């Protein structure tokens, strides 16, 4: 439901009031930093570095994990972000997509520590016309503190809250990948019906997503190999809400482990959601979205 009475100026006034609240502390993490969660996170991320558990610390990028609510949980922690996002929803900006996430690490979180998040709303920009629709960019910062009050990590997070099109998918397809010098080879391959995986030209290590430097030998010499396009479903989520331009919900987004050993994210199609199973064999399929864009997706091997 939209709130036509709330103008852009009133939205900005609300945002300024929430920013004036400063840093608002939430509830401490329900569980202390612990080895089982670190182990699960490393397995999910493919991080084989043994130093974390060996030295009793957590990977820095796990900061958000310790205080993230579970499915269906909506803790009333007084976050200054909540009222702004709810007002944007009432204004009709029900679509949401993350645009920036910048993390700063002050020190490692240690086993047994219970972290506490503190949120500061910093900015609301808009209305702005984007490829997804007219919307507002909301920015806030979360800092995680240890029990002694020392900051462990902080994260700047920015989302675009936009008004979804009421006429369904547009032409051209509204969601377009970012293409740069590191990823152009991949999208050139997709256009030709090839699933290309970046490889180090010196040590041969494969990596995805593409990047400027080999994480194994630190070489900046790059090449690529053409994957078989076959793998297994390593993990998946089913997206129900919010609406996504150009897509009908619900739809499945999977992490696919390729035969070559790397993992890639993509939509799983041509399979009922209740038939999805971790470990099921998949193969790549290339779907043309408009005159300029082809996307790699994943379908059951037998489809």
MARBA-72666 format. One line per field, with one value per residue: residue number from 1; residue in one letter; chain; x negated, y negated, z of N, C-alpha, C in turn. Coordinates in pm, whole numbers. Layout:
// MARBA-72666
resi NUM; ... $
resn A; ... $
chain A; ... $
n_c1 X; ... $
n_c2 Y; ... $
n_c3 Z; ... $
ca_c1 X; ... $
ca_c2 Y; ... $
ca_c3 Z; ... $
c_c1 X; ... $
c_c2 Y; ... $
c_c3 Z; ... $
// end
This chain:
// MARBA-72666
resi 1; 2; 3; 4; 5; 6; 7; 8; 9; 10; 11; 12; 13; 14; 15; 16; 17; 18; 19; 20; 21; 22; 23; 24; 25; 26; 27; 28; 29; 30; 31; 32; 33; 34; 35; 36; 37; 38; 39; 40; 41; 42; 43; 44; 45; 46; 47; 48; 49; 50; 51; 52; 53; 54; 55; 56; 57; 58; 59; 60; 61; 62; 63; 64; 65; 66; 67; 68; 69; 70; 71; 72; 73; 74; 75; 76; 77; 78; 79; 80; 81; 82; 83; 84; 85; 86; 87; 88; 89; 90; 91; 92; 93; 94; 95; 96; 97; 98; 99; 100; 101; 102; 103; 104; 105; 106; 107; 108; 109; 110; 111; 112; 113; 114; 115; 116; 117; 118; 119; 120; 121; 122; 123; 124; 125; 126; 127; 128; 129; 130; 131; 132; 133; 134; 135; 136; 137; 138; 139; 140; 141; 142; 143; 144; 145; 146; 147; 148; 149; 150; 151; 152; 153; 154; 155; 156; 157; 158; 159; 160; 161; 162; 163; 164; 165; 166; 167; 168; 169; 170; 171; 172; 173; 174; 175; 176; 177; 178; 179; 180; 181; 182; 183; 184; 185; 186; 187; 188; 189; 190; 191; 192; 193; 194; 195; 196; 197; 198; 199; 200; 201; 202; 203; 204; 205; 206; 207; 208; 209; 210; 211; 212; 213; 214; 215; 216; 217; 218; 219; 220; 221; 222; 223; 224; 225; 226; 227; 228; 229; 230; 231; 232; 233; 234; 235; 236; 237; 238; 239; 240; 241; 242; 243; 244; 245; 246; 247; 248; 249; 250; 251; 252; 253; 254; 255; 256; 257; 258; 259; 260; 261; 262; 263; 264; 265; 266; 267; 268; 269; 270; 271; 272; 273; 274; 275; 276; 277; 278; 279; 280; 281; 282; 283; 284; 285; 286; 287; 288; 289; 290; 291; 292; 293; 294; 295; 296; 297; 298; 299; 300; 301; 302; 303 $
resn X; X; X; X; X; X; X; X; X; X; X; X; X; X; X; X; X; X; X; X; X; X; X; X; X; X; X; X; X; X; X; X; X; X; X; X; X; X; X; X; X; X; X; X; X; X; X; X; X; X; X; X; X; X; X; X; X; X; X; X; X; X; X; X; X; X; X; X; X; X; X; X; X; X; X; X; X; X; X; X; X; X; X; X; X; X; X; X; X; X; X; X; X; X; X; X; X; X; X; X; X; X; X; X; X; X; X; X; X; X; X; X; X; X; X; X; X; X; X; X; X; X; X; X; X; X; X; X; X; X; X; X; X; X; X; X; X; X; X; X; X; X; X; X; X; X; X; X; X; X; X; X; X; X; X; X; X; X; X; X; X; X; X; X; X; X; X; X; X; X; X; X; X; X; X; X; X; X; X; X; X; X; X; X; X; X; X; X; X; X; X; X; X; X; X; X; X; X; X; X; X; X; X; X; X; X; X; X; X; X; X; X; X; X; X; X; X; X; X; X; X; X; X; X; X; X; X; X; X; X; X; X; X; X; X; X; X; X; X; X; X; X; X; X; X; X; X; X; X; X; X; X; X; X; X; X; X; X; X; X; X; X; X; X; X; X; X; X; X; X; X; X; X; X; X; X; X; X; X; X; X; X; X; X; X; X; X; X; X; X; X; X; X; X; X; X; X; X; X; X; X; X; X $
chain A; A; A; A; A; A; A; A; A; A; A; A; A; A; A; A; A; A; A; A; A; A; A; A; A; A; A; A; A; A; A; A; A; A; A; A; A; A; A; A; A; A; A; A; A; A; A; A; A; A; A; A; A; A; A; A; A; A; A; A; A; A; A; A; A; A; A; A; A; A; A; A; A; A; A; A; A; A; A; A; A; A; A; A; A; A; A; A; A; A; A; A; A; A; A; A; A; A; A; A; A; A; A; A; A; A; A; A; A; A; A; A; A; A; A; A; A; A; A; A; A; A; A; A; A; A; A; A; A; A; A; A; A; A; A; A; A; A; A; A; A; A; A; A; A; A; A; A; A; A; A; A; A; A; A; A; A; A; A; A; A; A; A; A; A; A; A; A; A; A; A; A; A; A; A; A; A; A; A; A; A; A; A; A; A; A; A; A; A; A; A; A; A; A; A; A; A; A; A; A; A; A; A; A; A; A; A; A; A; A; A; A; A; A; A; A; A; A; A; A; A; A; A; A; A; A; A; A; A; A; A; A; A; A; A; A; A; A; A; A; A; A; A; A; A; A; A; A; A; A; A; A; A; A; A; A; A; A; A; A; A; A; A; A; A; A; A; A; A; A; A; A; A; A; A; A; A; A; A; A; A; A; A; A; A; A; A; A; A; A; A; A; A; A; A; A; A; A; A; A; A; A; A $
n_c1 -84; -60; -171; -58; -46; -281; -544; -846; -1002; -911; -992; -1269; -1288; -1213; -1426; -1642; -1581; -1612; -1882; -1982; -1954; -2186; -2425; -2271; -2243; -2200; -2064; -2279; -2465; -2296; -2444; -2778; -3090; -3184; -3332; -3194; -3021; -3208; -3343; -3137; -3084; -3328; -3331; -3107; -3190; -3413; -3659; -3964; -4155; -4344; -4414; -4236; -4067; -4277; -4402; -4203; -4025; -3779; -3698; -3731; -3527; -3300; -3163; -2896; -2750; -2722; -2524; -2307; -1960; -1753; -1555; -1234; -1258; -1226; -1367; -1286; -1477; -1501; -1633; -1756; -1716; -1490; -1239; -1272; -1296; -1046; -878; -949; -854; -577; -553; -553; -787; -878; -1051; -1383; -1735; -2067; -2339; -2590; -2849; -3067; -3328; -3511; -3778; -3873; -3988; -4041; -3754; -3718; -3707; -3437; -3366; -3096; -2934; -2806; -2582; -2573; -2386; -2393; -2208; -2277; -2226; -1987; -1914; -1759; -1438; -1556; -1598; -1645; -1771; -1614; -1392; -1216; -1350; -1494; -1812; -1931; -2145; -2343; -2539; -2683; -2829; -3021; -3069; -3293; -3268; -3417; -3381; -3532; -3562; -3509; -3450; -3319; -3051; -2956; -2651; -2446; -2137; -1913; -1591; -1314; -1040; -863; -793; -461; -377; -508; -790; -1026; -1136; -1444; -1566; -1557; -1756; -2095; -2421; -2728; -2992; -3335; -3693; -3789; -3583; -3487; -3566; -3421; -3150; -3161; -3206; -2966; -2787; -2861; -2784; -2948; -3079; -3296; -3582; -3794; -4149; -4473; -4751; -5002; -5027; -4806; -4578; -4228; -3965; -3672; -3442; -3575; -3891; -4153; -4394; -4578; -4478; -4637; -4912; -4960; -4997; -4942; -4888; -4659; -4428; -4183; -3963; -3737; -3456; -3296; -3034; -2881; -2772; -2703; -2429; -2519; -2425; -2125; -1882; -1541; -1375; -1126; -1030; -1158; -970; -1126; -1240; -1151; -1142; -945; -822; -790; -1146; -1440; -1772; -2086; -2393; -2633; -2846; -3101; -3226; -3488; -3570; -3532; -3291; -2978; -2726; -2381; -2054; -1828; -1646; -1356; -1274; -1066; -1029; -997; -1126; -1391; -1716; -1997; -2302; -2202; -2249; -2338; -2320; -2452; -2252; -2180; -2012; -1841; -1773; -1706; -1759; -2025; -2131; -2242; -2198; -2362; -2211; -2085; -1991; -1822; -2015; -1888; -1693 $
n_c2 118; -219; -541; -819; -1064; -1116; -1305; -1350; -1534; -1503; -1244; -1283; -1447; -1272; -1092; -1257; -1298; -1038; -1003; -1190; -1058; -928; -674; -370; -119; 233; 555; 784; 1045; 1357; 1586; 1671; 1607; 1888; 2214; 2418; 2264; 2108; 2307; 2407; 2179; 2142; 2373; 2328; 2100; 2185; 2143; 2241; 2179; 2260; 2109; 1962; 2123; 2251; 2053; 1949; 1745; 1560; 1550; 1228; 1134; 1250; 1094; 992; 1223; 1311; 1163; 1166; 1193; 1489; 1687; 1547; 1407; 1093; 881; 633; 394; 126; 4; -269; -252; -108; -253; -429; -259; -136; -354; -416; -187; -227; -445; -333; -234; 51; 232; 358; 338; 422; 197; 104; 225; 187; 292; 256; 368; 390; 553; 909; 1107; 1297; 1641; 1720; 1457; 1224; 1043; 709; 525; 193; -60; -323; -555; -719; -857; -967; -964; -1106; -1162; -940; -857; -541; -248; -48; -173; -456; -576; -571; -612; -462; -485; -336; -264; 9; 103; 342; 432; 549; 714; 560; 310; 231; 160; 406; 460; 281; 182; 25; -15; -26; -68; -55; -161; -113; -192; 64; 160; 157; 283; 512; 705; 510; 384; 283; 575; 516; 564; 553; 685; 574; 485; 504; 457; 684; 871; 882; 1083; 1302; 1235; 1196; 1458; 1580; 1466; 1606; 1858; 1993; 2102; 1940; 1964; 1787; 1812; 1848; 1736; 1812; 2005; 2159; 2184; 2190; 1944; 1792; 1552; 1354; 1183; 933; 1041; 1339; 1546; 1746; 1751; 1484; 1367; 1141; 1212; 1325; 1567; 1778; 2063; 2282; 2400; 2719; 2680; 2821; 2935; 2955; 2886; 2688; 2525; 2335; 2067; 1963; 1709; 1498; 1243; 908; 779; 833; 661; 772; 1040; 1316; 1398; 1692; 1755; 1952; 1923; 2045; 2186; 2321; 2594; 2642; 2895; 2836; 2746; 2489; 2250; 2110; 1860; 1861; 1846; 2115; 2299; 2436; 2632; 2752; 2580; 2731; 2959; 2919; 3013; 3029; 3117; 3220; 3295; 3049; 2851; 2594; 2341; 2111; 1812; 1582; 1254; 1006; 799; 745; 883; 1186; 1442; 1675; 1963; 2229; 2567; 2877; 3171; 3372; 3237 $
n_c3 0; -87; 28; -53; 65; 189; 118; -81; 52; 315; 363; 361; 583; 788; 760; 834; 1101; 1202; 1155; 1332; 1570; 1611; 1693; 1747; 1974; 1940; 2039; 2216; 2044; 2001; 2043; 2143; 1966; 1791; 1731; 1569; 1400; 1263; 1125; 960; 807; 674; 517; 354; 217; 91; 206; 301; 484; 761; 978; 1135; 1315; 1435; 1579; 1730; 1640; 1448; 1094; 954; 779; 873; 1051; 1041; 1060; 1326; 1452; 1288; 1222; 1227; 986; 952; 1189; 1338; 1503; 1745; 1774; 1787; 1577; 1385; 1117; 1054; 1060; 845; 619; 633; 588; 326; 200; 236; 78; -167; -262; -277; -385; -354; -367; -300; -314; -233; -22; 223; 418; 723; 915; 1247; 1440; 1502; 1579; 1871; 1983; 2194; 2250; 2270; 2044; 1992; 1797; 1661; 1515; 1280; 1110; 809; 561; 315; -18; -300; -466; -726; -1067; -1190; -1366; -1266; -1177; -1028; -726; -390; -238; 44; 321; 569; 867; 1035; 1335; 1502; 1834; 2086; 2409; 2580; 2486; 2271; 1922; 1673; 1404; 1120; 901; 611; 454; 171; 11; -268; -268; -452; -676; -802; -1143; -1259; -1477; -1531; -1665; -1847; -2167; -2272; -2086; -1740; -1543; -1542; -1585; -1430; -1628; -1668; -1708; -1589; -1605; -1864; -2046; -1959; -2008; -2283; -2356; -2272; -2450; -2672; -2611; -2433; -2122; -1947; -1741; -1533; -1534; -1388; -1563; -1499; -1276; -1324; -1165; -1116; -1091; -961; -855; -1133; -1109; -1055; -969; -902; -640; -542; -634; -664; -910; -1183; -1434; -1669; -1799; -1958; -1923; -2093; -1944; -1878; -1831; -1659; -1338; -982; -759; -507; -302; -225; -248; -213; -360; -251; -184; -181; -474; -793; -1067; -1390; -1320; -1210; -897; -686; -723; -783; -667; -713; -582; -770; -795; -1006; -1236; -1270; -1027; -921; -789; -886; -910; -991; -1152; -1102; -1324; -1497; -1322; -1071; -765; -530; -597; -595; -492; -283; -424; -659; -1007; -1248; -1549; -1758; -1911; -2165; -2168; -2361; -2278; -2379; -2670; -2632; -2415; -2275; -2040; -1826; -1698; -1487; -1523; -1453; -1512; -1658; -1789 $
ca_c1 0; -141; -133; -79; -52; -418; -622; -990; -1055; -880; -1082; -1400; -1278; -1219; -1563; -1728; -1552; -1674; -2027; -2012; -1958; -2323; -2446; -2174; -2289; -2102; -2082; -2399; -2446; -2237; -2547; -2915; -3171; -3205; -3402; -3109; -2974; -3323; -3369; -3030; -3102; -3443; -3291; -3015; -3261; -3530; -3779; -4034; -4262; -4331; -4467; -4131; -4038; -4402; -4440; -4088; -3962; -3684; -3725; -3675; -3405; -3187; -3111; -2750; -2690; -2696; -2405; -2203; -1842; -1720; -1434; -1113; -1285; -1229; -1386; -1255; -1596; -1505; -1726; -1710; -1691; -1361; -1131; -1296; -1261; -901; -817; -971; -758; -445; -560; -547; -921; -885; -1164; -1508; -1855; -2187; -2427; -2725; -2878; -3209; -3359; -3638; -3807; -3963; -4063; -3968; -3664; -3779; -3616; -3380; -3318; -2959; -2937; -2685; -2579; -2521; -2351; -2382; -2156; -2361; -2189; -1883; -1929; -1654; -1419; -1643; -1552; -1745; -1725; -1514; -1275; -1240; -1365; -1579; -1928; -1942; -2278; -2365; -2662; -2672; -2957; -3012; -3154; -3319; -3214; -3494; -3349; -3620; -3504; -3571; -3433; -3208; -3006; -2868; -2558; -2359; -2040; -1819; -1451; -1255; -901; -863; -701; -333; -346; -588; -921; -1037; -1233; -1526; -1564; -1600; -1871; -2209; -2545; -2837; -3098; -3457; -3807; -3809; -3472; -3440; -3589; -3313; -3026; -3185; -3186; -2823; -2724; -2895; -2741; -3058; -3094; -3439; -3632; -3925; -4260; -4602; -4837; -5129; -5015; -4692; -4466; -4101; -3898; -3547; -3432; -3702; -3959; -4276; -4516; -4564; -4487; -4731; -5052; -4964; -5027; -4836; -4874; -4531; -4373; -4059; -3931; -3594; -3407; -3205; -2897; -2810; -2809; -2599; -2374; -2590; -2335; -2031; -1777; -1421; -1340; -983; -1003; -1067; -962; -1246; -1199; -1184; -1132; -827; -855; -923; -1244; -1553; -1909; -2171; -2539; -2662; -2986; -3132; -3318; -3624; -3605; -3493; -3148; -2920; -2589; -2290; -1917; -1797; -1521; -1300; -1264; -979; -1108; -994; -1208; -1532; -1789; -2142; -2373; -2143; -2331; -2287; -2398; -2426; -2169; -2196; -1882; -1845; -1678; -1663; -1844; -2165; -2176; -2225; -2238; -2376; -2127; -2112; -1875; -1857; -2090; -1800; -1592 $
ca_c2 0; -339; -654; -934; -1187; -1137; -1359; -1327; -1622; -1442; -1129; -1334; -1497; -1152; -1039; -1344; -1270; -911; -1026; -1265; -965; -880; -529; -302; 18; 340; 661; 866; 1167; 1465; 1687; 1620; 1654; 2030; 2291; 2482; 2169; 2072; 2421; 2410; 2063; 2169; 2473; 2265; 2001; 2246; 2087; 2353; 2128; 2322; 2023; 1908; 2214; 2284; 1944; 1909; 1622; 1577; 1471; 1093; 1113; 1312; 1004; 981; 1353; 1335; 1092; 1167; 1269; 1607; 1675; 1514; 1324; 949; 826; 491; 344; -19; -43; -391; -222; -42; -347; -485; -159; -116; -471; -400; -85; -290; -539; -256; -186; 182; 305; 327; 405; 369; 132; 89; 283; 164; 336; 219; 460; 332; 667; 1035; 1151; 1415; 1744; 1691; 1320; 1200; 911; 627; 432; 58; -109; -467; -592; -831; -940; -929; -1042; -1079; -1049; -931; -766; -440; -146; 34; -256; -572; -532; -643; -540; -474; -444; -329; -197; 96; 133; 451; 407; 658; 689; 455; 183; 203; 197; 520; 440; 194; 204; -71; 59; -116; 1; -132; -125; -168; -160; 160; 135; 229; 345; 631; 687; 410; 407; 400; 639; 409; 598; 574; 707; 478; 541; 424; 524; 815; 963; 877; 1212; 1392; 1200; 1225; 1602; 1609; 1428; 1709; 1988; 2056; 2068; 1920; 1950; 1722; 1896; 1780; 1772; 1863; 2130; 2235; 2192; 2133; 1863; 1725; 1453; 1307; 1076; 886; 1106; 1478; 1557; 1852; 1711; 1338; 1321; 1063; 1265; 1393; 1630; 1843; 2193; 2300; 2507; 2816; 2635; 2918; 2930; 2998; 2778; 2686; 2459; 2250; 1995; 1936; 1568; 1472; 1100; 817; 799; 807; 627; 870; 1177; 1353; 1473; 1720; 1816; 2012; 1881; 2152; 2190; 2443; 2635; 2694; 3008; 2783; 2720; 2357; 2234; 1998; 1833; 1836; 1893; 2254; 2290; 2561; 2732; 2706; 2546; 2838; 3070; 2884; 3087; 3010; 3230; 3263; 3254; 2939; 2808; 2455; 2308; 1969; 1755; 1444; 1172; 902; 797; 722; 955; 1329; 1480; 1818; 2016; 2371; 2653; 3015; 3242; 3451; 3152 $
ca_c3 0; -94; 114; -141; 142; 236; 8; -73; 158; 444; 377; 399; 721; 871; 755; 914; 1242; 1238; 1157; 1453; 1684; 1627; 1694; 1833; 2001; 1938; 2138; 2194; 1965; 2082; 2072; 2132; 1854; 1820; 1628; 1468; 1299; 1180; 1037; 858; 719; 587; 418; 259; 138; 27; 269; 365; 569; 894; 1084; 1221; 1425; 1504; 1669; 1810; 1593; 1338; 973; 970; 700; 942; 1154; 1037; 1087; 1467; 1500; 1184; 1264; 1149; 904; 1025; 1306; 1314; 1637; 1761; 1844; 1781; 1474; 1316; 976; 1038; 1027; 712; 519; 636; 521; 182; 156; 227; -34; -290; -298; -214; -440; -285; -416; -237; -412; -178; 108; 250; 554; 784; 1024; 1347; 1494; 1491; 1686; 1933; 2032; 2324; 2260; 2227; 1981; 1996; 1684; 1679; 1382; 1262; 979; 767; 446; 221; -140; -397; -559; -842; -1171; -1221; -1461; -1199; -1149; -943; -588; -296; -187; 190; 364; 714; 910; 1151; 1401; 1600; 1948; 2179; 2542; 2647; 2423; 2158; 1792; 1606; 1260; 1083; 764; 545; 368; 95; -73; -349; -251; -573; -705; -913; -1253; -1247; -1607; -1548; -1724; -1951; -2273; -2248; -1954; -1650; -1459; -1630; -1510; -1442; -1711; -1664; -1772; -1527; -1632; -2002; -2113; -1918; -2078; -2424; -2370; -2259; -2577; -2770; -2562; -2359; -1981; -1931; -1605; -1533; -1491; -1377; -1676; -1447; -1200; -1376; -1072; -1163; -991; -994; -961; -1188; -1035; -1119; -919; -861; -495; -505; -655; -671; -1045; -1248; -1570; -1670; -1918; -1916; -1980; -2116; -1857; -1939; -1811; -1574; -1197; -890; -678; -379; -207; -297; -175; -292; -342; -254; -170; -251; -619; -872; -1204; -1493; -1271; -1134; -776; -633; -812; -710; -696; -664; -590; -844; -792; -1137; -1243; -1265; -888; -872; -768; -957; -869; -1103; -1136; -1138; -1399; -1552; -1215; -962; -646; -431; -646; -581; -389; -280; -485; -786; -1121; -1328; -1664; -1791; -2025; -2193; -2198; -2411; -2203; -2471; -2788; -2597; -2296; -2254; -1904; -1799; -1591; -1459; -1539; -1420; -1616; -1743; -1854 $
c_c1 -89; -85; -155; -92; -195; -503; -769; -1052; -1029; -965; -1220; -1399; -1284; -1361; -1658; -1706; -1615; -1826; -2068; -2014; -2099; -2328; -2353; -2218; -2174; -2131; -2211; -2366; -2389; -2338; -2685; -2982; -3212; -3263; -3308; -3062; -3087; -3350; -3265; -3050; -3218; -3408; -3202; -3089; -3381; -3661; -3848; -4146; -4247; -4366; -4359; -4105; -4164; -4440; -4321; -4024; -3870; -3731; -3660; -3542; -3282; -3117; -2958; -2680; -2644; -2568; -2291; -2083; -1816; -1594; -1312; -1133; -1293; -1245; -1357; -1368; -1607; -1598; -1673; -1681; -1547; -1251; -1147; -1254; -1111; -829; -834; -879; -619; -438; -555; -680; -946; -997; -1291; -1622; -1975; -2279; -2570; -2734; -3028; -3237; -3499; -3661; -3910; -4048; -3980; -3870; -3717; -3672; -3568; -3328; -3174; -2952; -2802; -2688; -2526; -2503; -2336; -2328; -2229; -2306; -2072; -1895; -1819; -1541; -1511; -1585; -1666; -1688; -1617; -1384; -1314; -1248; -1461; -1695; -1939; -2075; -2285; -2494; -2633; -2813; -2934; -3116; -3173; -3266; -3291; -3472; -3435; -3552; -3582; -3565; -3320; -3176; -2918; -2782; -2465; -2264; -1963; -1680; -1374; -1111; -897; -761; -575; -297; -431; -721; -920; -1133; -1315; -1513; -1626; -1722; -1990; -2335; -2643; -2950; -3219; -3572; -3833; -3702; -3430; -3456; -3475; -3187; -3040; -3162; -3039; -2751; -2749; -2855; -2850; -3055; -3244; -3475; -3772; -4031; -4386; -4691; -4970; -5114; -4896; -4572; -4342; -4039; -3771; -3487; -3569; -3760; -4090; -4401; -4486; -4576; -4587; -4876; -5071; -5004; -4911; -4819; -4749; -4501; -4239; -4050; -3781; -3548; -3314; -3060; -2814; -2862; -2695; -2552; -2436; -2501; -2236; -1940; -1660; -1377; -1189; -952; -1134; -1061; -1093; -1203; -1242; -1174; -1001; -870; -751; -1016; -1365; -1685; -2002; -2318; -2573; -2812; -3017; -3224; -3463; -3666; -3568; -3340; -3100; -2775; -2503; -2151; -1905; -1657; -1478; -1293; -1171; -1061; -1109; -1073; -1358; -1595; -1937; -2208; -2317; -2230; -2261; -2375; -2360; -2333; -2177; -2062; -1898; -1734; -1624; -1762; -1993; -2219; -2140; -2273; -2256; -2286; -2151; -1984; -1915; -1920; -1997; -1699; -1625 $
c_c2 -124; -447; -781; -1064; -1218; -1180; -1324; -1413; -1562; -1317; -1174; -1388; -1380; -1098; -1125; -1320; -1140; -924; -1099; -1176; -916; -728; -463; -157; 116; 440; 736; 990; 1277; 1572; 1623; 1670; 1798; 2105; 2358; 2386; 2126; 2183; 2426; 2297; 2088; 2271; 2411; 2170; 2060; 2192; 2197; 2308; 2184; 2228; 1976; 1999; 2250; 2178; 1889; 1777; 1654; 1502; 1334; 1072; 1177; 1217; 1002; 1110; 1365; 1269; 1092; 1249; 1387; 1586; 1647; 1427; 1178; 880; 676; 429; 192; -75; -167; -368; -176; -138; -405; -385; -134; -232; -463; -293; -148; -389; -468; -201; -52; 268; 264; 404; 339; 310; 119; 163; 271; 199; 291; 309; 398; 439; 793; 1049; 1283; 1513; 1707; 1549; 1311; 1057; 841; 529; 295; -4; -260; -492; -719; -915; -879; -1021; -1005; -1180; -1056; -829; -672; -342; -58; -42; -374; -526; -619; -552; -567; -414; -441; -252; -114; 120; 243; 430; 535; 620; 582; 318; 148; 243; 311; 502; 341; 212; 88; 5; -41; -33; -101; -77; -192; -122; -65; 121; 216; 301; 467; 601; 586; 457; 279; 454; 544; 438; 633; 593; 593; 546; 449; 506; 662; 917; 969; 1011; 1309; 1364; 1215; 1374; 1640; 1577; 1533; 1849; 2064; 2009; 2061; 1897; 1891; 1816; 1811; 1828; 1827; 1997; 2215; 2244; 2124; 2049; 1802; 1676; 1410; 1194; 1040; 963; 1248; 1487; 1663; 1804; 1561; 1283; 1240; 1106; 1353; 1456; 1691; 1980; 2200; 2422; 2600; 2769; 2732; 2908; 2982; 2878; 2786; 2629; 2375; 2176; 1977; 1794; 1549; 1322; 1032; 847; 762; 777; 734; 1015; 1197; 1435; 1582; 1774; 1859; 1957; 1984; 2120; 2325; 2472; 2705; 2815; 2962; 2743; 2584; 2351; 2106; 1983; 1807; 1887; 2039; 2253; 2429; 2672; 2678; 2684; 2659; 2961; 3040; 2963; 3054; 3135; 3273; 3214; 3148; 2917; 2665; 2444; 2157; 1912; 1610; 1365; 1057; 902; 788; 813; 1102; 1360; 1631; 1857; 2165; 2450; 2795; 3087; 3316; 3369; 3130 $
c_c3 0; -3; 34; -64; 188; 118; 25; 37; 295; 468; 421; 542; 819; 878; 840; 1064; 1287; 1243; 1285; 1578; 1711; 1626; 1795; 1850; 1999; 2047; 2110; 2111; 2053; 2121; 2064; 2005; 1884; 1701; 1528; 1360; 1208; 1079; 925; 758; 623; 480; 312; 165; 64; 82; 348; 457; 711; 1008; 1181; 1341; 1503; 1606; 1749; 1770; 1477; 1215; 985; 898; 763; 1038; 1158; 1076; 1232; 1516; 1397; 1231; 1172; 1067; 991; 1147; 1265; 1449; 1640; 1844; 1837; 1678; 1405; 1169; 954; 993; 887; 605; 516; 568; 371; 124; 137; 112; -169; -334; -229; -269; -368; -350; -348; -344; -363; -45; 128; 396; 596; 905; 1119; 1415; 1475; 1608; 1739; 1981; 2172; 2340; 2209; 2174; 1992; 1879; 1726; 1541; 1383; 1121; 934; 653; 371; 100; -238; -386; -680; -940; -1207; -1322; -1400; -1176; -1062; -798; -509; -254; -37; 233; 516; 744; 1034; 1205; 1503; 1709; 2030; 2316; 2619; 2584; 2303; 2027; 1728; 1454; 1237; 936; 720; 446; 301; 8; -155; -321; -364; -590; -825; -1020; -1234; -1377; -1634; -1613; -1838; -2059; -2290; -2106; -1852; -1564; -1548; -1547; -1529; -1519; -1706; -1723; -1712; -1570; -1778; -2074; -2082; -1999; -2230; -2450; -2364; -2389; -2685; -2724; -2490; -2214; -1952; -1784; -1610; -1476; -1481; -1490; -1629; -1377; -1244; -1284; -1131; -1052; -1048; -863; -1012; -1104; -1101; -1081; -875; -709; -448; -516; -669; -809; -1100; -1394; -1575; -1804; -1876; -1981; -1999; -2036; -1934; -1928; -1729; -1431; -1112; -809; -539; -269; -288; -198; -269; -259; -358; -258; -135; -401; -687; -1014; -1304; -1448; -1198; -1014; -753; -741; -729; -760; -632; -668; -653; -837; -925; -1129; -1231; -1123; -834; -859; -836; -916; -993; -1072; -1178; -1200; -1444; -1448; -1107; -835; -544; -475; -635; -467; -398; -334; -618; -902; -1205; -1449; -1698; -1911; -2043; -2240; -2245; -2345; -2287; -2587; -2755; -2488; -2299; -2114; -1895; -1682; -1580; -1461; -1502; -1538; -1712; -1817; -2000 $
// end
